[in-house]
Amino acid sequence: MSKLGFKLSPGFRKFLLGFLAAIMVAYLGLGAIIWWAMHQPPETFGRVMARMPAPVVFLLYPFESLWTHARAGNLNIGDRVPNFSLLKIDKSGTLELATLNRQQPVVLVFGSYT
């Protein structure tokens, strides 16, 4: 007799172990997809996360820790900024950092003005 006062049948025990294994595989698989998406460009990450059930993702995974680690980078003080391009606000073309930096010094400000 088990400690709970009842004995599980072998068939139910096998079903329960299979069900728990399937849940674990699904959890690890979803976590792997999120981890992969965090290492992709922002557009890809946005497309992947738009299809995720937001409450589930944020409640079941250490999202902030994963994001901080995935986006940490390896630049140090004094390193040159990697080149990148951005779409203009009016979508008439792109601006490339290397092109702007040849003409004049560039200051990048990241933040919100709202």
DSSP file (Angstrom, degrees, kcal/mol; ACC not computed):
  #  RESIDUE AA STRUCTURE BP1 BP2  ACC     N-H-->O    O-->H-N    N-H-->O    O-->H-N    TCO  KAPPA ALPHA  PHI   PSI    X-CA   Y-CA   Z-CA
    1    1 A M              0   0    0      0, 0.0     6,-0.1     0, 0.0     2,-0.0   0.000 360.0 360.0 360.0 139.2    0.0    0.0    0.0
    2    2 A S    >   -     0   0    0      4,-0.2     3,-1.3     1,-0.1     5,-0.1  -0.270 360.0-104.1 -81.3 171.6    1.3    3.5   -0.8
    3    3 A K  T 3  S+     0   0    0      1,-0.3    -1,-0.1     2,-0.1     4,-0.1   0.737 117.4  63.0 -67.3 -22.9    1.7    6.4    1.6
    4    4 A L  T 3  S-     0   0    0      2,-0.3    -1,-0.3     1,-0.0     3,-0.1   0.602 115.9-110.6 -80.0 -10.3   -1.4    8.1    0.1
    5    5 A G  S <  S+     0   0    0     -3,-1.3     2,-0.3     1,-0.2    -2,-0.1   0.443  90.7  70.9  95.9   0.5   -3.6    5.2    1.2
    6    6 A F  S    S-     0   0    0     -5,-0.0     2,-0.5     2,-0.0    -2,-0.3  -0.978  72.5-127.6-144.9 158.5   -4.3    3.9   -2.3
    7    7 A K        -     0   0    0     -2,-0.3     2,-0.3    -6,-0.1     0, 0.0  -0.902  19.7-132.5-111.3 132.4   -2.4    2.1   -5.0
    8    8 A L        -     0   0    0     -2,-0.5    -2,-0.0     1,-0.1     0, 0.0  -0.625  27.1-116.0 -81.2 139.0   -2.2    3.3   -8.6
    9    9 A S     >  -     0   0    0     -2,-0.3     4,-2.6     1,-0.1     5,-0.2  -0.412  23.1-117.1 -70.0 151.1   -2.8    0.7  -11.2
   10   10 A P  H  > S+     0   0    0      0, 0.0     4,-2.2     0, 0.0     5,-0.2   0.859 114.9  52.9 -58.5 -36.3    0.2    0.0  -13.5
   11   11 A G  H  > S+     0   0    0      2,-0.2     4,-2.2     1,-0.2     5,-0.1   0.915 111.5  44.5 -66.3 -42.5   -1.7    1.3  -16.5
   12   12 A F  H  > S+     0   0    0      2,-0.2     4,-2.9     1,-0.2    -1,-0.2   0.887 112.0  52.9 -69.0 -37.9   -2.6    4.6  -14.9
   13   13 A R  H  X S+     0   0    0     -4,-2.6     4,-2.4     2,-0.2    -2,-0.2   0.911 110.3  48.0 -62.3 -42.2    1.0    5.0  -13.6
   14   14 A K  H  X S+     0   0    0     -4,-2.2     4,-2.3    -5,-0.2    -2,-0.2   0.915 112.7  48.6 -64.6 -42.9    2.3    4.4  -17.1
   15   15 A F  H  X S+     0   0    0     -4,-2.2     4,-2.7     2,-0.2    -2,-0.2   0.924 111.5  50.0 -60.8 -45.0   -0.2    7.0  -18.5
   16   16 A L  H  X S+     0   0    0     -4,-2.9     4,-2.6     1,-0.2    -2,-0.2   0.907 111.1  48.0 -63.0 -43.8    0.8    9.5  -15.8
   17   17 A L  H  X S+     0   0    0     -4,-2.4     4,-2.2     2,-0.2    -1,-0.2   0.902 113.1  48.8 -64.4 -40.2    4.5    9.1  -16.5
   18   18 A G  H  X S+     0   0    0     -4,-2.3     4,-2.3     2,-0.2    -2,-0.2   0.904 111.5  49.4 -64.2 -41.6    3.9    9.5  -20.2
   19   19 A F  H  X S+     0   0    0     -4,-2.7     4,-2.3     2,-0.2    -2,-0.2   0.924 112.1  47.4 -64.1 -44.9    1.7   12.6  -19.7
   20   20 A L  H  X S+     0   0    0     -4,-2.6     4,-2.3     1,-0.2    -2,-0.2   0.876 111.4  51.7 -64.4 -37.3    4.4   14.2  -17.4
   21   21 A A  H  X S+     0   0    0     -4,-2.2     4,-2.4     2,-0.2    -1,-0.2   0.905 109.7  49.5 -64.7 -41.1    7.1   13.4  -20.0
   22   22 A A  H  X S+     0   0    0     -4,-2.3     4,-2.4     2,-0.2    -2,-0.2   0.902 110.6  50.0 -64.8 -41.1    5.0   15.0  -22.7
   23   23 A I  H  X S+     0   0    0     -4,-2.3     4,-2.5     2,-0.2    -2,-0.2   0.917 111.6  48.8 -62.3 -42.9    4.5   18.1  -20.6
   24   24 A M  H  X S+     0   0    0     -4,-2.3     4,-2.6     2,-0.2     5,-0.2   0.904 111.1  49.2 -64.9 -41.6    8.2   18.3  -19.9
   25   25 A V  H  X S+     0   0    0     -4,-2.4     4,-2.6     2,-0.2    -1,-0.2   0.915 112.6  48.2 -63.5 -42.5    9.1   17.9  -23.6
   26   26 A A  H  X S+     0   0    0     -4,-2.4     4,-2.6     2,-0.2     5,-0.2   0.910 112.2  49.5 -63.7 -42.4    6.6   20.7  -24.5
   27   27 A Y  H  X S+     0   0    0     -4,-2.5     4,-2.2     2,-0.2    -2,-0.2   0.937 114.7  43.5 -62.5 -48.0    8.0   23.0  -21.8
   28   28 A L  H  X S+     0   0    0     -4,-2.6     4,-2.3     2,-0.2    -2,-0.2   0.879 113.8  51.9 -66.9 -37.6   11.6   22.5  -22.9
   29   29 A G  H  X S+     0   0    0     -4,-2.6     4,-2.1    -5,-0.2    -2,-0.2   0.927 111.1  45.9 -64.5 -45.3   10.6   22.8  -26.6
   30   30 A L  H  X S+     0   0    0     -4,-2.6     4,-2.3     1,-0.2    -2,-0.2   0.898 112.6  51.8 -63.7 -40.0    8.8   26.1  -26.0
   31   31 A G  H  X S+     0   0    0     -4,-2.2     4,-2.6    -5,-0.2    -2,-0.2   0.892 108.5  51.1 -62.1 -39.7   11.7   27.3  -23.9
   32   32 A A  H  X S+     0   0    0     -4,-2.3     4,-2.5     2,-0.2    -2,-0.2   0.882 109.5  50.4 -65.5 -38.5   14.1   26.4  -26.7
   33   33 A I  H  X S+     0   0    0     -4,-2.1     4,-2.7     2,-0.2    -2,-0.2   0.918 112.1  47.1 -65.1 -43.1   12.0   28.3  -29.3
   34   34 A I  H  X S+     0   0    0     -4,-2.3     4,-2.2     2,-0.2    -2,-0.2   0.930 112.6  49.3 -63.6 -45.0   12.0   31.4  -27.0
   35   35 A W  H  X S+     0   0    0     -4,-2.6     4,-0.7     1,-0.2    -2,-0.2   0.915 112.8  47.6 -60.5 -44.2   15.8   31.1  -26.4
   36   36 A W  H >< S+     0   0    0     -4,-2.5     3,-1.1     1,-0.2    -1,-0.2   0.930 111.1  51.2 -62.0 -45.4   16.4   30.8  -30.2
   37   37 A A  H >< S+     0   0    0     -4,-2.7     3,-1.7     1,-0.3    -2,-0.2   0.854 102.7  59.7 -62.8 -35.3   14.1   33.8  -30.9
   38   38 A M  H 3< S+     0   0    0     -4,-2.2    -1,-0.3     1,-0.3    -2,-0.2   0.732 103.5  52.3 -66.3 -20.6   15.9   36.0  -28.4
   39   39 A H  T << S+     0   0    0     -3,-1.1    -1,-0.3    -4,-0.7    -2,-0.2   0.290  97.9  85.5 -97.4   9.7   19.1   35.5  -30.4
   40   40 A Q  S <  S-     0   0    0     -3,-1.7    -3,-0.0     1,-0.2     5,-0.0  -0.543  94.7 -75.8-101.3 169.6   17.5   36.6  -33.7
   41   41 A P     >  -     0   0    0      0, 0.0     4,-2.4     0, 0.0     3,-0.5  -0.253  51.8-102.9 -59.9 156.2   17.0   40.1  -35.1
   42   42 A P  H  > S+     0   0    0      0, 0.0     4,-2.6     0, 0.0     5,-0.2   0.820 120.0  56.9 -53.8 -35.5   14.2   42.1  -33.5
   43   43 A E  H  > S+     0   0    0      2,-0.2     4,-2.0     1,-0.2     5,-0.1   0.930 110.5  43.1 -64.0 -44.5   11.9   41.6  -36.4
   44   44 A T  H  > S+     0   0    0     -3,-0.5     4,-2.4     2,-0.2     5,-0.2   0.920 113.5  51.7 -66.3 -44.3   12.1   37.8  -36.1
   45   45 A F  H  X S+     0   0    0     -4,-2.4     4,-2.7     1,-0.2     5,-0.2   0.915 110.0  50.0 -58.4 -43.5   11.8   37.9  -32.3
   46   46 A G  H  X S+     0   0    0     -4,-2.6     4,-1.8    -5,-0.2    -1,-0.2   0.898 109.9  49.8 -62.7 -42.2    8.7   40.0  -32.7
   47   47 A R  H  X S+     0   0    0     -4,-2.0     4,-0.6     2,-0.2    -1,-0.2   0.909 113.9  45.4 -63.8 -41.9    7.1   37.7  -35.1
   48   48 A V  H >< S+     0   0    0     -4,-2.4     3,-1.1     1,-0.2     4,-0.3   0.943 114.5  46.8 -66.8 -47.3    7.8   34.6  -32.9
   49   49 A M  H >< S+     0   0    0     -4,-2.7     3,-1.0     1,-0.3    -1,-0.2   0.765 101.5  65.8 -69.8 -24.8    6.6   36.3  -29.7
   50   50 A A  H 3< S+     0   0    0     -4,-1.8    -1,-0.3     1,-0.2    -2,-0.2   0.772 104.0  47.4 -65.7 -24.1    3.4   37.6  -31.4
   51   51 A R  T << S+     0   0    0     -3,-1.1    -1,-0.2    -4,-0.6    -2,-0.2   0.471  94.4  97.2 -94.6  -3.7    2.3   34.0  -31.7
   52   52 A M  S <  S-     0   0    0     -3,-1.0     2,-1.2    -4,-0.3    -3,-0.0  -0.593  86.0-111.5 -86.7 146.4    3.1   33.0  -28.1
   53   53 A P    >>  -     0   0    0      0, 0.0     4,-2.2     0, 0.0     3,-0.6  -0.660  34.9-153.3 -73.9 100.1    0.5   32.9  -25.4
   54   54 A A  H 3> S+     0   0    0     -2,-1.2     4,-2.5     1,-0.3     5,-0.3   0.836  85.9  48.9 -51.3 -49.9    1.9   35.9  -23.4
   55   55 A P  H 3> S+     0   0    0      0, 0.0     4,-1.8     0, 0.0    -1,-0.3   0.904 113.3  49.0 -60.5 -37.5    0.7   35.1  -19.9
   56   56 A V  H <> S+     0   0    0     -3,-0.6     4,-2.4     2,-0.2     5,-0.3   0.940 112.6  47.1 -65.0 -46.7    2.0   31.5  -20.2
   57   57 A V  H  X S+     0   0    0     -4,-2.2     4,-1.5     1,-0.2     6,-0.2   0.929 115.9  43.4 -62.1 -46.8    5.4   32.6  -21.5
   58   58 A F  H  < S+     0   0    0     -4,-2.5     5,-0.3    -5,-0.2    -1,-0.2   0.769 119.0  43.3 -74.9 -24.4    5.9   35.3  -18.8
   59   59 A L  H  < S+     0   0    0     -4,-1.8    -1,-0.2    -5,-0.3    -2,-0.2   0.807 118.8  40.3 -88.6 -31.2    4.6   33.1  -16.0
   60   60 A L  H  < S+     0   0    0     -4,-2.4    -2,-0.2    -5,-0.2    -3,-0.2   0.672 112.4  51.6 -93.8 -18.0    6.4   29.9  -16.8
   61   61 A Y  S  < S-     0   0    0     -4,-1.5     2,-2.4    -5,-0.3     3,-0.2  -0.901  83.3-116.5-122.8 148.7    9.8   31.1  -17.9
   62   62 A P     >  +     0   0    0      0, 0.0     4,-2.4     0, 0.0     5,-0.2  -0.467  48.5 170.1 -76.7  71.3   12.4   33.4  -16.3
   63   63 A F  H  >  +     0   0    0     -2,-2.4     4,-2.8    -5,-0.3     5,-0.2   0.872  66.6  49.4 -58.5 -47.1   11.9   35.8  -19.3
   64   64 A E  H  > S+     0   0    0     -3,-0.2     4,-2.6     1,-0.2    -1,-0.2   0.905 113.0  47.2 -63.5 -41.4   13.8   38.8  -17.9
   65   65 A S  H  > S+     0   0    0      2,-0.2     4,-2.2     1,-0.2    -1,-0.2   0.916 113.6  48.2 -65.5 -42.9   16.8   36.7  -17.0
   66   66 A L  H  X S+     0   0    0     -4,-2.4     4,-2.6     2,-0.2    -2,-0.2   0.925 113.5  47.7 -61.6 -44.6   16.8   35.0  -20.4
   67   67 A W  H  X S+     0   0    0     -4,-2.8     4,-2.2    -5,-0.2    -2,-0.2   0.916 110.8  50.6 -64.4 -44.1   16.4   38.3  -22.2
   68   68 A T  H  < S+     0   0    0     -4,-2.6    -1,-0.2     1,-0.2    -2,-0.2   0.910 114.8  43.9 -61.2 -42.5   19.3   39.9  -20.3
   69   69 A H  H >< S+     0   0    0     -4,-2.2     3,-0.9    -5,-0.2     4,-0.3   0.902 113.4  50.3 -69.6 -41.0   21.6   37.1  -21.0
   70   70 A A  H 3< S+     0   0    0     -4,-2.6     3,-0.3     1,-0.2    -2,-0.2   0.849 118.3  37.7 -67.3 -34.4   20.6   36.8  -24.7
   71   71 A R  T 3< S+     0   0    0     -4,-2.2    -1,-0.2    -5,-0.2    -2,-0.2   0.204  83.0 108.1-103.3  15.3   21.1   40.5  -25.3
   72   72 A A    <   -     0   0    0     -3,-0.9     3,-0.3    -4,-0.2    -1,-0.2   0.890  58.4-170.5 -62.9 -41.3   24.2   41.1  -23.1
   73   73 A G        -     0   0    0     -4,-0.3    -1,-0.1    -3,-0.3    -2,-0.0  -0.117  29.7-104.5  75.2-179.0   26.6   41.5  -26.0
   74   74 A N        +     0   0    0      2,-0.1     2,-0.3     0, 0.0    -1,-0.2   0.034  66.3 130.7-138.0  28.9   30.4   41.6  -25.7
   75   75 A L        -     0   0    0     -3,-0.3     2,-0.3     4,-0.1     6,-0.0  -0.622  36.2-162.0 -83.5 144.4   31.3   45.3  -26.2
   76   76 A N    >   -     0   0    0     -2,-0.3     3,-2.2     4,-0.1     2,-0.1  -0.790  37.4 -74.5-117.9 165.4   33.6   46.9  -23.8
   77   77 A I  T 3  S+     0   0    0     -2,-0.3     3,-0.1     1,-0.3    -1,-0.1  -0.391 121.7  24.0 -59.7 130.7   34.2   50.6  -23.0
   78   78 A G  T 3  S+     0   0    0      1,-0.4    -1,-0.3    -2,-0.1     2,-0.1   0.220  90.9 129.0  95.7 -13.2   36.4   52.0  -25.8
   79   79 A D    <   -     0   0    0     -3,-2.2    -1,-0.4     1,-0.1     2,-0.2  -0.407  66.5-104.6 -70.9 150.9   35.3   49.5  -28.5
   80   80 A R        -     0   0    0     -3,-0.1    -1,-0.1     1,-0.1    -4,-0.1  -0.505  38.5-107.6 -73.2 145.7   34.0   50.7  -31.8
   81   81 A V        -     0   0    0     -2,-0.2    -1,-0.1     1,-0.1     3,-0.1  -0.543  35.7-113.1 -72.9 134.4   30.3   50.5  -32.3
   82   82 A P        -     0   0    0      0, 0.0     2,-0.1     0, 0.0    -1,-0.1  -0.395  37.4-103.7 -65.5 147.2   29.2   47.8  -34.7
   83   83 A N        +     0   0    0     14,-0.1     2,-0.3    -2,-0.1    13,-0.0  -0.423  48.8 164.9 -71.1 145.6   27.7   49.1  -37.9
   84   84 A F        -     0   0    0     -2,-0.1    13,-2.7    -3,-0.1     2,-0.4  -0.975  25.6-137.3-153.2 162.7   23.9   48.9  -38.3
   85   85 A S  E     -A   96   0A   0     -2,-0.3     2,-0.3    11,-0.2    11,-0.2  -0.955  13.9-163.9-126.6 148.1   21.2   50.4  -40.6
   86   86 A L  E     -A   95   0A   0      9,-2.5     9,-2.8    -2,-0.4     2,-0.3  -0.955  25.6-111.5-129.9 147.4   17.8   51.7  -39.6
   87   87 A L  E     -A   94   0A   0     -2,-0.3     7,-0.2     7,-0.2    -2,-0.0  -0.587  39.5-113.6 -75.2 135.6   14.7   52.5  -41.7
   88   88 A K    >   -     0   0    0      5,-2.9     3,-1.6    -2,-0.3     5,-0.1  -0.294  25.3-112.2 -65.6 156.9   13.9   56.2  -41.9
   89   89 A I  T 3  S+     0   0    0      1,-0.3    -1,-0.1     2,-0.1    -2,-0.1   0.883 120.5  46.8 -59.7 -40.3   10.7   57.3  -40.2
   90   90 A D  T 3  S-     0   0    0      1,-0.0    -1,-0.3     3,-0.0    -2,-0.1   0.420 110.1-125.8 -83.4   3.7    9.1   58.1  -43.6
   91   91 A K  S <  S+     0   0    0     -3,-1.6    -2,-0.1     2,-0.2     3,-0.1   0.750  71.3 130.3  59.8  28.8   10.2   54.7  -44.9
   92   92 A S  S    S-     0   0    0      1,-0.2     2,-0.3     0, 0.0    -1,-0.1   0.528  78.4 -46.0 -87.3  -6.0   12.0   56.4  -47.9
   93   93 A G        -     0   0    0     -5,-0.1    -5,-2.9     2,-0.0     2,-0.3  -0.980  67.1 -75.7 167.4-167.0   15.2   54.5  -47.3
   94   94 A T  E     -A   87   0A   0     -2,-0.3     2,-0.4    -7,-0.2    -7,-0.2  -0.856  24.1-140.9-121.8 158.3   17.7   53.5  -44.7
   95   95 A L  E     -A   86   0A   0     -9,-2.8    -9,-2.5    -2,-0.3     2,-0.4  -0.963  15.1-153.2-115.2 136.0   20.4   55.2  -42.7
   96   96 A E  E  >  -A   85   0A   0     -2,-0.4     4,-2.0   -11,-0.2     3,-0.3  -0.921  14.1-139.5-112.5 135.0   23.7   53.4  -42.0
   97   97 A L  H  > S+     0   0    0    -13,-2.7     4,-2.8    -2,-0.4     5,-0.2   0.888 102.5  55.6 -59.0 -42.0   25.8   54.3  -39.0
   98   98 A A  H  > S+     0   0    0    -14,-0.2     4,-1.1     1,-0.2    -1,-0.2   0.875 108.0  49.3 -61.1 -37.5   29.1   54.1  -40.9
   99   99 A T  H  > S+     0   0    0     -3,-0.3     4,-0.9     2,-0.2     3,-0.3   0.928 114.1  44.4 -67.4 -45.8   27.9   56.6  -43.5
  100  100 A L  H >X S+     0   0    0     -4,-2.0     4,-1.9     1,-0.2     3,-0.5   0.891 110.3  55.5 -64.5 -39.2   26.7   59.1  -40.8
  101  101 A N  H 3< S+     0   0    0     -4,-2.8    -1,-0.2     1,-0.2    -2,-0.2   0.753 101.5  57.7 -70.1 -24.5   29.9   58.6  -38.8
  102  102 A R  H 3< S+     0   0    0     -4,-1.1    -1,-0.2    -3,-0.3    -2,-0.2   0.829 110.9  43.4 -70.8 -31.7   32.1   59.5  -41.8
  103  103 A Q  H << S-     0   0    0     -4,-0.9    -2,-0.2    -3,-0.5    -1,-0.2   0.863 130.9 -22.1 -83.0 -37.9   30.4   62.9  -42.2
  104  104 A Q  S  < S-     0   0    0     -4,-1.9    -1,-0.3     0, 0.0     2,-0.0  -0.975  80.8 -70.6-164.2 163.7   30.2   63.9  -38.5
  105  105 A P        -     0   0    0      0, 0.0     2,-0.4     0, 0.0    -3,-0.1  -0.383  49.0-144.9 -64.2 147.7   30.3   62.5  -35.0
  106  106 A V        -     0   0    0     -5,-0.1     2,-0.5    -2,-0.0    -5,-0.0  -0.951  10.2-161.4-120.6 134.2   27.2   60.6  -34.0
  107  107 A V        -     0   0    0     -2,-0.4     2,-0.5     2,-0.0     0, 0.0  -0.969   8.9-155.6-113.7 126.0   25.5   60.4  -30.6
  108  108 A L        -     0   0    0     -2,-0.5     2,-0.5     2,-0.0    -2,-0.0  -0.889   8.1-170.2-102.9 127.2   23.1   57.6  -30.0
  109  109 A V        -     0   0    0     -2,-0.5     2,-0.5     2,-0.1    -2,-0.0  -0.973   1.2-167.9-118.6 120.2   20.4   58.2  -27.4
  110  110 A F        +     0   0    0     -2,-0.5     2,-0.3     2,-0.0    -2,-0.0  -0.931  43.4  74.8-108.8 125.4   18.4   55.2  -26.3
  111  111 A G  S    S-     0   0    0     -2,-0.5     2,-0.4     0, 0.0    -2,-0.1  -0.978  73.7 -75.0 163.9-172.1   15.3   55.9  -24.2
  112  112 A S        -     0   0    0     -2,-0.3    -2,-0.0     1,-0.1     0, 0.0  -0.931  17.1-167.2-120.2 140.7   11.8   57.2  -24.2
  113  113 A Y              0   0    0     -2,-0.4    -1,-0.1     1,-0.1     0, 0.0   0.077 360.0 360.0-110.8  21.8   10.7   60.8  -24.4
  114  114 A T              0   0    0      0, 0.0    -1,-0.1     0, 0.0    -2,-0.0   0.433 360.0 360.0-101.4 360.0    7.1   60.2  -23.4
